[in-house]
Amino acid sequence: MGVSQTMAVKPAEMSAELLETVRNRGETEQLEQRLAELSHERLADSLRSDRQRKAFWINLYNAEAQILSGRRPLLRRLRIIYVAPSVRVAGRRMSLQRVESNMLRRKTIFGTHKPHWLTGSWERRVRIEDVDPRVHFALNCAAESCPPIRSYTPEEIDEQLEVATRSYLESEVVVEGQVAKVPRLFKWYSGDFEGRDGVLDFLDGYGFRAERIDFRSWDWSISTREFA
């Protein structure tokens, strides 16, 4: 691809192309290099809305989780790939955990809200503005319990996240009496749902009515190429 053609491709399209290349078992190195060499200005200019930011970071996370799990299976088994700064984008190196927590959740790696004044300008210009808990049903960390992988577009991401959320809940949530047995991600990220009561309200909105929650264990067995 020539320079002019490369410049015409938007970053959100690049991350989607990277994910599609992973799906088709293609070579990803050139696409990864293009993402690494993006200027921050170009990235920020192309990610002006939360729709664009969510699509970009979700696709990038899912693609890199697959790539890194294949390249470094031992680090994946030890779960080190989540904290290693192996994701290269716009002149920065970051971990999968940072992509998830900082860019898609506005949180620190410890799960607390990151104040605006502690956030650097690089991150502030490309992270989401409003937390959307549905992203947890779109991210796949290459573990057996993760949701299936889909490719997201800025134009349709709200509808796509609804489909992903409903599909995952219908597959993984079981209500027995007044107890909802739910994936453990609801415990890890309960703050994104505004606590246990918020989790119950969220579940109720999708037809799962309960008064208590029982968190199921998470299967960390390596599971790659789980595309919807």
PyRosetta script that sets phi, psi and omega in degrees:
from pyrosetta import init, pose_from_sequence

init()
pose = pose_from_sequence("MGVSQTMAVKPAEMSAELLETVRNRGETEQLEQRLAELSHERLADSLRSDRQRKAFWINLYNAEAQILSGRRPLLRRLRIIYVAPSVRVAGRRMSLQRVESNMLRRKTIFGTHKPHWLTGSWERRVRIEDVDPRVHFALNCAAESCPPIRSYTPEEIDEQLEVATRSYLESEVVVEGQVAKVPRLFKWYSGDFEGRDGVLDFLDGYGFRAERIDFRSWDWSISTREFA")
pose.set_psi(1, 129.8)
pose.set_omega(1, -179.5)
pose.set_phi(2, -73.1)
pose.set_psi(2, 171.2)
pose.set_omega(2, -177.6)
pose.set_phi(3, -61.8)
pose.set_psi(3, -45.8)
pose.set_omega(3, -178.1)
pose.set_phi(4, -64.1)
pose.set_psi(4, -38.0)
pose.set_omega(4, 178.2)
pose.set_phi(5, -67.4)
pose.set_psi(5, -40.4)
pose.set_omega(5, 178.7)
pose.set_phi(6, -61.4)
pose.set_psi(6, -42.8)
pose.set_omega(6, -179.5)
pose.set_phi(7, -65.3)
pose.set_psi(7, -26.7)
pose.set_omega(7, -178.1)
pose.set_phi(8, -77.0)
pose.set_psi(8, -19.9)
pose.set_omega(8, -179.0)
pose.set_phi(9, -81.8)
pose.set_psi(9, 126.2)
pose.set_omega(9, 179.6)
pose.set_phi(10, -76.3)
pose.set_psi(10, 148.3)
pose.set_omega(10, 179.1)
pose.set_phi(11, -53.8)
pose.set_psi(11, -39.6)
pose.set_omega(11, 178.8)
pose.set_phi(12, -61.0)
pose.set_psi(12, -35.0)
pose.set_omega(12, 177.1)
pose.set_phi(13, -71.2)
pose.set_psi(13, -33.7)
pose.set_omega(13, 178.1)
pose.set_phi(14, -63.4)
pose.set_psi(14, -45.2)
pose.set_omega(14, -178.7)
pose.set_phi(15, -66.7)
pose.set_psi(15, -35.8)
pose.set_omega(15, 177.0)
pose.set_phi(16, -67.1)
pose.set_psi(16, -39.0)
pose.set_omega(16, 178.4)
pose.set_phi(17, -66.0)
pose.set_psi(17, -39.3)
pose.set_omega(17, 177.4)
pose.set_phi(18, -60.9)
pose.set_psi(18, -44.6)
pose.set_omega(18, 179.6)
pose.set_phi(19, -64.7)
pose.set_psi(19, -40.3)
pose.set_omega(19, 178.9)
pose.set_phi(20, -65.9)
pose.set_psi(20, -36.5)
pose.set_omega(20, 177.1)
pose.set_phi(21, -64.4)
pose.set_psi(21, -40.8)
pose.set_omega(21, 175.2)
pose.set_phi(22, -60.1)
pose.set_psi(22, -44.6)
pose.set_omega(22, -178.9)
pose.set_phi(23, -60.5)
pose.set_psi(23, -38.6)
pose.set_omega(23, -178.1)
pose.set_phi(24, -89.3)
pose.set_psi(24, 8.2)
pose.set_omega(24, 178.6)
pose.set_phi(25, 60.7)
pose.set_psi(25, 35.8)
pose.set_omega(25, 179.4)
pose.set_phi(26, -88.6)
pose.set_psi(26, 178.8)
pose.set_omega(26, 177.7)
pose.set_phi(27, -81.5)
pose.set_psi(27, 128.4)
pose.set_omega(27, -173.4)
pose.set_phi(28, -106.4)
pose.set_psi(28, -8.7)
pose.set_omega(28, -171.5)
pose.set_phi(29, -58.3)
pose.set_psi(29, -42.6)
pose.set_omega(29, -177.6)
pose.set_phi(30, -66.2)
pose.set_psi(30, -41.6)
pose.set_omega(30, 177.8)
pose.set_phi(31, -65.0)
pose.set_psi(31, -40.2)
pose.set_omega(31, 178.1)
pose.set_phi(32, -62.2)
pose.set_psi(32, -39.3)
pose.set_omega(32, 180.0)
pose.set_phi(33, -66.2)
pose.set_psi(33, -40.1)
pose.set_omega(33, 178.5)
pose.set_phi(34, -62.6)
pose.set_psi(34, -40.2)
pose.set_omega(34, 178.2)
pose.set_phi(35, -67.4)
pose.set_psi(35, -37.9)
pose.set_omega(35, 179.8)
pose.set_phi(36, -65.9)
pose.set_psi(36, -33.8)
pose.set_omega(36, -174.9)
pose.set_phi(37, -91.3)
pose.set_psi(37, -0.5)
pose.set_omega(37, 174.3)
pose.set_phi(38, -55.8)
pose.set_psi(38, 144.0)
pose.set_omega(38, 171.3)
pose.set_phi(39, -79.0)
pose.set_psi(39, 150.7)
pose.set_omega(39, 178.5)
pose.set_phi(40, -64.2)
pose.set_psi(40, -35.5)
pose.set_omega(40, 179.4)
pose.set_phi(41, -60.6)
pose.set_psi(41, -44.3)
pose.set_omega(41, -179.4)
pose.set_phi(42, -66.2)
pose.set_psi(42, -40.4)
pose.set_omega(42, 177.9)
pose.set_phi(43, -62.6)
pose.set_psi(43, -48.8)
pose.set_omega(43, -178.3)
pose.set_phi(44, -63.8)
pose.set_psi(44, -40.2)
pose.set_omega(44, -179.9)
pose.set_phi(45, -64.7)
pose.set_psi(45, -28.9)
pose.set_omega(45, -178.0)
pose.set_phi(46, -88.9)
pose.set_psi(46, -14.3)
pose.set_omega(46, -179.2)
pose.set_phi(47, -113.2)
pose.set_psi(47, 67.3)
pose.set_omega(47, -175.5)
pose.set_phi(48, -89.1)
pose.set_psi(48, -17.1)
pose.set_omega(48, -178.7)
pose.set_phi(49, -124.3)
pose.set_psi(49, 160.2)
pose.set_omega(49, 177.5)
pose.set_phi(50, -64.7)
pose.set_psi(50, -29.7)
pose.set_omega(50, 176.2)
pose.set_phi(51, -59.9)
pose.set_psi(51, -46.6)
pose.set_omega(51, -179.9)
pose.set_phi(52, -66.9)
pose.set_psi(52, -41.3)
pose.set_omega(52, -178.4)
pose.set_phi(53, -66.4)
pose.set_psi(53, -44.0)
pose.set_omega(53, 179.7)
pose.set_phi(54, -62.7)
pose.set_psi(54, -45.7)
pose.set_omega(54, -179.0)
pose.set_phi(55, -61.4)
pose.set_psi(55, -45.2)
pose.set_omega(55, -178.4)
pose.set_phi(56, -62.0)
pose.set_psi(56, -53.4)
pose.set_omega(56, -173.5)
pose.set_phi(57, -72.2)
pose.set_psi(57, -34.6)
pose.set_omega(57, 177.3)
pose.set_phi(58, -64.8)
pose.set_psi(58, -48.6)
pose.set_omega(58, 179.7)
pose.set_phi(59, -61.7)
pose.set_psi(59, -41.5)
pose.set_omega(59, -179.6)
pose.set_phi(60, -65.1)
pose.set_psi(60, -45.4)
pose.set_omega(60, 179.2)
pose.set_phi(61, -57.5)
pose.set_psi(61, -50.6)
pose.set_omega(61, -176.6)
pose.set_phi(62, -64.0)
pose.set_psi(62, -39.7)
pose.set_omega(62, 178.3)
pose.set_phi(63, -64.8)
pose.set_psi(63, -47.3)
pose.set_omega(63, -176.8)
pose.set_phi(64, -69.2)
pose.set_psi(64, -33.5)
pose.set_omega(64, 177.2)
pose.set_phi(65, -62.5)
pose.set_psi(65, -38.8)
pose.set_omega(65, 177.5)
pose.set_phi(66, -69.4)
pose.set_psi(66, -46.1)
pose.set_omega(66, -178.5)
pose.set_phi(67, -61.5)
pose.set_psi(67, -49.0)
pose.set_omega(67, -176.4)
pose.set_phi(68, -67.8)
pose.set_psi(68, -34.9)
pose.set_omega(68, 178.5)
pose.set_phi(69, -65.4)
pose.set_psi(69, -34.4)
pose.set_omega(69, 177.8)
pose.set_phi(70, -75.2)
pose.set_psi(70, -37.5)
pose.set_omega(70, -177.4)
pose.set_phi(71, -77.3)
pose.set_psi(71, -35.3)
pose.set_omega(71, -173.3)
pose.set_phi(72, -130.4)
pose.set_psi(72, 67.7)
pose.set_omega(72, -176.3)
pose.set_phi(73, -60.5)
pose.set_psi(73, -34.8)
pose.set_omega(73, 179.0)
pose.set_phi(74, -65.2)
pose.set_psi(74, -45.0)
pose.set_omega(74, 178.5)
pose.set_phi(75, -64.4)
pose.set_psi(75, -31.5)
pose.set_omega(75, 176.0)
pose.set_phi(76, -66.9)
pose.set_psi(76, -44.2)
pose.set_omega(76, 179.4)
pose.set_phi(77, -61.9)
pose.set_psi(77, -34.4)
pose.set_omega(77, 178.4)
pose.set_phi(78, -85.7)
pose.set_psi(78, -3.6)
pose.set_omega(78, 179.8)
pose.set_phi(79, 65.5)
pose.set_psi(79, 21.2)
pose.set_omega(79, 178.9)
pose.set_phi(80, -76.4)
pose.set_psi(80, -24.4)
pose.set_omega(80, -177.7)
pose.set_phi(81, -63.1)
pose.set_psi(81, -20.5)
pose.set_omega(81, -178.6)
pose.set_phi(82, -74.9)
pose.set_psi(82, -25.8)
pose.set_omega(82, -176.7)
pose.set_phi(83, -110.0)
pose.set_psi(83, -10.7)
pose.set_omega(83, 178.7)
pose.set_phi(84, -76.0)
pose.set_psi(84, 137.3)
pose.set_omega(84, -179.0)
pose.set_phi(85, -77.5)
pose.set_psi(85, 72.2)
pose.set_omega(85, -173.8)
pose.set_phi(86, -104.4)
pose.set_psi(86, -10.0)
pose.set_omega(86, -178.8)
pose.set_phi(87, -91.1)
pose.set_psi(87, 121.6)
pose.set_omega(87, -177.9)
pose.set_phi(88, -107.6)
pose.set_psi(88, 124.6)
pose.set_omega(88, 179.2)
pose.set_phi(89, -153.0)
pose.set_psi(89, 129.6)
pose.set_omega(89, 176.4)
pose.set_phi(90, 48.2)
pose.set_psi(90, 48.8)
pose.set_omega(90, 175.1)
pose.set_phi(91, 79.4)
pose.set_psi(91, 4.6)
pose.set_omega(91, -180.0)
pose.set_phi(92, -119.9)
pose.set_psi(92, 155.7)
pose.set_omega(92, 169.6)
pose.set_phi(93, -113.2)
pose.set_psi(93, 133.8)
pose.set_omega(93, 178.7)
pose.set_phi(94, -144.7)
pose.set_psi(94, 162.0)
pose.set_omega(94, 178.5)
pose.set_phi(95, -89.7)
pose.set_psi(95, 163.8)
pose.set_omega(95, 173.1)
pose.set_phi(96, -58.8)
pose.set_psi(96, -37.8)
pose.set_omega(96, 180.0)
pose.set_phi(97, -63.4)
pose.set_psi(97, -37.2)
pose.set_omega(97, 178.9)
pose.set_phi(98, -69.9)
pose.set_psi(98, -39.0)
pose.set_omega(98, 176.4)
pose.set_phi(99, -57.6)
pose.set_psi(99, -46.7)
pose.set_omega(99, -178.1)
pose.set_phi(100, -67.7)
pose.set_psi(100, -53.8)
pose.set_omega(100, -172.4)
pose.set_phi(101, -75.0)
pose.set_psi(101, -48.5)
pose.set_omega(101, -174.7)
pose.set_phi(102, -81.0)
pose.set_psi(102, -44.7)
pose.set_omega(102, -173.6)
pose.set_phi(103, -84.1)
pose.set_psi(103, -36.9)
pose.set_omega(103, -174.7)
pose.set_phi(104, -103.8)
pose.set_psi(104, -11.5)
pose.set_omega(104, -177.5)
pose.set_phi(105, -126.3)
pose.set_psi(105, -9.3)
pose.set_omega(105, -176.7)
pose.set_phi(106, 59.5)
pose.set_psi(106, 34.0)
pose.set_omega(106, -178.5)
pose.set_phi(107, -122.5)
pose.set_psi(107, 165.6)
pose.set_omega(107, 170.0)
pose.set_phi(108, -81.9)
pose.set_psi(108, 174.0)
pose.set_omega(108, 178.6)
pose.set_phi(109, -66.2)
pose.set_psi(109, -14.0)
pose.set_omega(109, 178.3)
pose.set_phi(110, -92.3)
pose.set_psi(110, 2.2)
pose.set_omega(110, 174.2)
pose.set_phi(111, 90.8)
pose.set_psi(111, -1.5)
pose.set_omega(111, 179.5)
pose.set_phi(112, -91.3)
pose.set_psi(112, 156.6)
pose.set_omega(112, -179.4)
pose.set_phi(113, -66.9)
pose.set_psi(113, 135.8)
pose.set_omega(113, -179.3)
pose.set_phi(114, -94.1)
pose.set_psi(114, 113.8)
pose.set_omega(114, -178.7)
pose.set_phi(115, -57.1)
pose.set_psi(115, 148.4)
pose.set_omega(115, -178.4)
pose.set_phi(116, -57.4)
pose.set_psi(116, -40.0)
pose.set_omega(116, -175.1)
pose.set_phi(117, -74.0)
pose.set_psi(117, -12.2)
pose.set_omega(117, 175.6)
pose.set_phi(118, -97.0)
pose.set_psi(118, -1.2)
pose.set_omega(118, -177.1)
pose.set_phi(119, -96.1)
pose.set_psi(119, 125.3)
pose.set_omega(119, 179.3)
pose.set_phi(120, -67.0)
pose.set_psi(120, 158.6)
pose.set_omega(120, -176.6)
pose.set_phi(121, -64.5)
pose.set_psi(121, -33.2)
pose.set_omega(121, 178.9)
pose.set_phi(122, -58.1)
pose.set_psi(122, -50.6)
pose.set_omega(122, -177.6)
pose.set_phi(123, -71.2)
pose.set_psi(123, -41.9)
pose.set_omega(123, -173.8)
pose.set_phi(124, -60.4)
pose.set_psi(124, -33.2)
pose.set_omega(124, -175.5)
pose.set_phi(125, -81.2)
pose.set_psi(125, -12.6)
pose.set_omega(125, -175.6)
pose.set_phi(126, -125.3)
pose.set_psi(126, -0.9)
pose.set_omega(126, 178.4)
pose.set_phi(127, -90.6)
pose.set_psi(127, 165.8)
pose.set_omega(127, 179.4)
pose.set_phi(128, -68.7)
pose.set_psi(128, 157.4)
pose.set_omega(128, 176.2)
pose.set_phi(129, -93.9)
pose.set_psi(129, -40.9)
pose.set_omega(129, -176.5)
pose.set_phi(130, -118.8)
pose.set_psi(130, 127.7)
pose.set_omega(130, -178.9)
pose.set_phi(131, -67.2)
pose.set_psi(131, 130.9)
pose.set_omega(131, 177.8)
pose.set_phi(132, -121.9)
pose.set_psi(132, 103.1)
pose.set_omega(132, -176.0)
pose.set_phi(133, -61.9)
pose.set_psi(133, -15.2)
pose.set_omega(133, -179.9)
pose.set_phi(134, -66.4)
pose.set_psi(134, -16.6)
pose.set_omega(134, 179.5)
pose.set_phi(135, -62.4)
pose.set_psi(135, -24.1)
pose.set_omega(135, -179.7)
pose.set_phi(136, -66.8)
pose.set_psi(136, -18.0)
pose.set_omega(136, 179.3)
pose.set_phi(137, -98.5)
pose.set_psi(137, 9.8)
pose.set_omega(137, 177.8)
pose.set_phi(138, -115.8)
pose.set_psi(138, -21.5)
pose.set_omega(138, -175.9)
pose.set_phi(139, -87.6)
pose.set_psi(139, 132.7)
pose.set_omega(139, -180.0)
pose.set_phi(140, -121.8)
pose.set_psi(140, 115.2)
pose.set_omega(140, -176.5)
pose.set_phi(141, -96.4)
pose.set_psi(141, 18.0)
pose.set_omega(141, 178.9)
pose.set_phi(142, 69.5)
pose.set_psi(142, 31.0)
pose.set_omega(142, 174.7)
pose.set_phi(143, -113.0)
pose.set_psi(143, 155.4)
pose.set_omega(143, -175.3)
pose.set_phi(144, -58.1)
pose.set_psi(144, -35.6)
pose.set_omega(144, -176.0)
pose.set_phi(145, -82.7)
pose.set_psi(145, -3.6)
pose.set_omega(145, -176.6)
pose.set_phi(146, -71.1)
pose.set_psi(146, 155.3)
pose.set_omega(146, 172.5)
pose.set_phi(147, -65.0)
pose.set_psi(147, 156.0)
pose.set_omega(147, 176.1)
pose.set_phi(148, -65.8)
pose.set_psi(148, 159.7)
pose.set_omega(148, -176.0)
pose.set_phi(149, -89.6)
pose.set_psi(149, 133.5)
pose.set_omega(149, 173.2)
pose.set_phi(150, -130.3)
pose.set_psi(150, 158.7)
pose.set_omega(150, 174.2)
pose.set_phi(151, -97.2)
pose.set_psi(151, 133.5)
pose.set_omega(151, -174.9)
pose.set_phi(152, -112.2)
pose.set_psi(152, 145.2)
pose.set_omega(152, 177.7)
pose.set_phi(153, -121.0)
pose.set_psi(153, 146.6)
pose.set_omega(153, 179.4)
pose.set_phi(154, -58.4)
pose.set_psi(154, -34.9)
pose.set_omega(154, -175.4)
pose.set_phi(155, -70.3)
pose.set_psi(155, -30.5)
pose.set_omega(155, -172.9)
pose.set_phi(156, -121.1)
pose.set_psi(156, 12.5)
pose.set_omega(156, -169.3)
pose.set_phi(157, -64.5)
pose.set_psi(157, -34.9)
pose.set_omega(157, 178.8)
pose.set_phi(158, -61.3)
pose.set_psi(158, -47.2)
pose.set_omega(158, 178.9)
pose.set_phi(159, -65.7)
pose.set_psi(159, -38.9)
pose.set_omega(159, -179.7)
pose.set_phi(160, -66.2)
pose.set_psi(160, -39.8)
pose.set_omega(160, 178.1)
pose.set_phi(161, -67.2)
pose.set_psi(161, -34.1)
pose.set_omega(161, 175.6)
pose.set_phi(162, -63.3)
pose.set_psi(162, -44.2)
pose.set_omega(162, 178.7)
pose.set_phi(163, -62.7)
pose.set_psi(163, -46.1)
pose.set_omega(163, -178.7)
pose.set_phi(164, -63.0)
pose.set_psi(164, -43.2)
pose.set_omega(164, -178.9)
pose.set_phi(165, -64.5)
pose.set_psi(165, -51.0)
pose.set_omega(165, -178.4)
pose.set_phi(166, -61.8)
pose.set_psi(166, -42.0)
pose.set_omega(166, -179.3)
pose.set_phi(167, -62.7)
pose.set_psi(167, -44.5)
pose.set_omega(167, -178.8)
pose.set_phi(168, -68.0)
pose.set_psi(168, -42.7)
pose.set_omega(168, 180.0)
pose.set_phi(169, -63.5)
pose.set_psi(169, -42.4)
pose.set_omega(169, 179.6)
pose.set_phi(170, -64.3)
pose.set_psi(170, -28.5)
pose.set_omega(170, 180.0)
pose.set_phi(171, -83.1)
pose.set_psi(171, -32.5)
pose.set_omega(171, -167.9)
pose.set_phi(172, -114.4)
pose.set_psi(172, -15.5)
pose.set_omega(172, -177.2)
pose.set_phi(173, -100.2)
pose.set_psi(173, 131.5)
pose.set_omega(173, 177.3)
pose.set_phi(174, -127.0)
pose.set_psi(174, 128.1)
pose.set_omega(174, 177.3)
pose.set_phi(175, -104.4)
pose.set_psi(175, 122.1)
pose.set_omega(175, 177.4)
pose.set_phi(176, -122.4)
pose.set_psi(176, 110.4)
pose.set_omega(176, -174.9)
pose.set_phi(177, 65.1)
pose.set_psi(177, -118.8)
pose.set_omega(177, 179.3)
pose.set_phi(178, -103.9)
pose.set_psi(178, 9.2)
pose.set_omega(178, -176.0)
pose.set_phi(179, -110.8)
pose.set_psi(179, 128.3)
pose.set_omega(179, 174.4)
pose.set_phi(180, -99.4)
pose.set_psi(180, 119.5)
pose.set_omega(180, 175.6)
pose.set_phi(181, -90.7)
pose.set_psi(181, 116.3)
pose.set_omega(181, -169.4)
pose.set_phi(182, -126.3)
pose.set_psi(182, 157.8)
pose.set_omega(182, 175.5)
pose.set_phi(183, -59.5)
pose.set_psi(183, 151.1)
pose.set_omega(183, -174.8)
pose.set_phi(184, -66.6)
pose.set_psi(184, -16.3)
pose.set_omega(184, 178.9)
pose.set_phi(185, -60.4)
pose.set_psi(185, -25.8)
pose.set_omega(185, 177.3)
pose.set_phi(186, -67.2)
pose.set_psi(186, -26.4)
pose.set_omega(186, 176.5)
pose.set_phi(187, -80.1)
pose.set_psi(187, -46.0)
pose.set_omega(187, -178.8)
pose.set_phi(188, -61.0)
pose.set_psi(188, -38.4)
pose.set_omega(188, -174.2)
pose.set_phi(189, -114.8)
pose.set_psi(189, 31.1)
pose.set_omega(189, -176.3)
pose.set_phi(190, -58.8)
pose.set_psi(190, -29.4)
pose.set_omega(190, 179.1)
pose.set_phi(191, -62.5)
pose.set_psi(191, -31.7)
pose.set_omega(191, 178.5)
pose.set_phi(192, -69.5)
pose.set_psi(192, -20.8)
pose.set_omega(192, 177.9)
pose.set_phi(193, -102.2)
pose.set_psi(193, 6.7)
pose.set_omega(193, -179.4)
pose.set_phi(194, 66.6)
pose.set_psi(194, 45.2)
pose.set_omega(194, 173.3)
pose.set_phi(195, 85.1)
pose.set_psi(195, -177.0)
pose.set_omega(195, -175.8)
pose.set_phi(196, -62.8)
pose.set_psi(196, -40.3)
pose.set_omega(196, 177.8)
pose.set_phi(197, -62.6)
pose.set_psi(197, -37.3)
pose.set_omega(197, 177.8)
pose.set_phi(198, -66.5)
pose.set_psi(198, -36.8)
pose.set_omega(198, 176.1)
pose.set_phi(199, -62.1)
pose.set_psi(199, -45.2)
pose.set_omega(199, 178.9)
pose.set_phi(200, -61.8)
pose.set_psi(200, -40.8)
pose.set_omega(200, 177.6)
pose.set_phi(201, -64.9)
pose.set_psi(201, -41.4)
pose.set_omega(201, 179.4)
pose.set_phi(202, -61.2)
pose.set_psi(202, -46.7)
pose.set_omega(202, 179.6)
pose.set_phi(203, -62.8)
pose.set_psi(203, -40.9)
pose.set_omega(203, 179.6)
pose.set_phi(204, -60.3)
pose.set_psi(204, -35.4)
pose.set_omega(204, 179.1)
pose.set_phi(205, -64.9)
pose.set_psi(205, -18.3)
pose.set_omega(205, 178.4)
pose.set_phi(206, -109.9)
pose.set_psi(206, 16.1)
pose.set_omega(206, 173.6)
pose.set_phi(207, 89.9)
pose.set_psi(207, 10.8)
pose.set_omega(207, 179.0)
pose.set_phi(208, -107.5)
pose.set_psi(208, 95.6)
pose.set_omega(208, -174.6)
pose.set_phi(209, -97.0)
pose.set_psi(209, 125.2)
pose.set_omega(209, -179.4)
pose.set_phi(210, -154.6)
pose.set_psi(210, 167.6)
pose.set_omega(210, 178.1)
pose.set_phi(211, -111.0)
pose.set_psi(211, -18.1)
pose.set_omega(211, 179.6)
pose.set_phi(212, -136.2)
pose.set_psi(212, 163.1)
pose.set_omega(212, -178.6)
pose.set_phi(213, -123.4)
pose.set_psi(213, 137.5)
pose.set_omega(213, 172.0)
pose.set_phi(214, -121.6)
pose.set_psi(214, 118.0)
pose.set_omega(214, -176.5)
pose.set_phi(215, -85.2)
pose.set_psi(215, 123.1)
pose.set_omega(215, 178.6)
pose.set_phi(216, -80.0)
pose.set_psi(216, 158.7)
pose.set_omega(216, 177.4)
pose.set_phi(217, -70.7)
pose.set_psi(217, 159.7)
pose.set_omega(217, -178.9)
pose.set_phi(218, -107.7)
pose.set_psi(218, 128.8)
pose.set_omega(218, 179.8)
pose.set_phi(219, -88.5)
pose.set_psi(219, 108.1)
pose.set_omega(219, -177.9)
pose.set_phi(220, -87.5)
pose.set_psi(220, 5.3)
pose.set_omega(220, 178.8)
pose.set_phi(221, -54.1)
pose.set_psi(221, 138.9)
pose.set_omega(221, -178.6)
pose.set_phi(222, -63.4)
pose.set_psi(222, 127.9)
pose.set_omega(222, 177.9)
pose.set_phi(223, -142.6)
pose.set_psi(223, 105.1)
pose.set_omega(223, -179.4)
pose.set_phi(224, -109.4)
pose.set_psi(224, 163.8)
pose.set_omega(224, 176.9)
pose.set_phi(225, 63.6)
pose.set_psi(225, 32.0)
pose.set_omega(225, 176.8)
pose.set_phi(226, -90.4)
pose.set_psi(226, 73.2)
pose.set_omega(226, -179.4)
pose.set_phi(227, -88.8)
pose.set_psi(227, 142.6)
pose.set_omega(227, 177.5)
pose.set_phi(228, -69.5)
pose.dump_pdb("model.pdb")
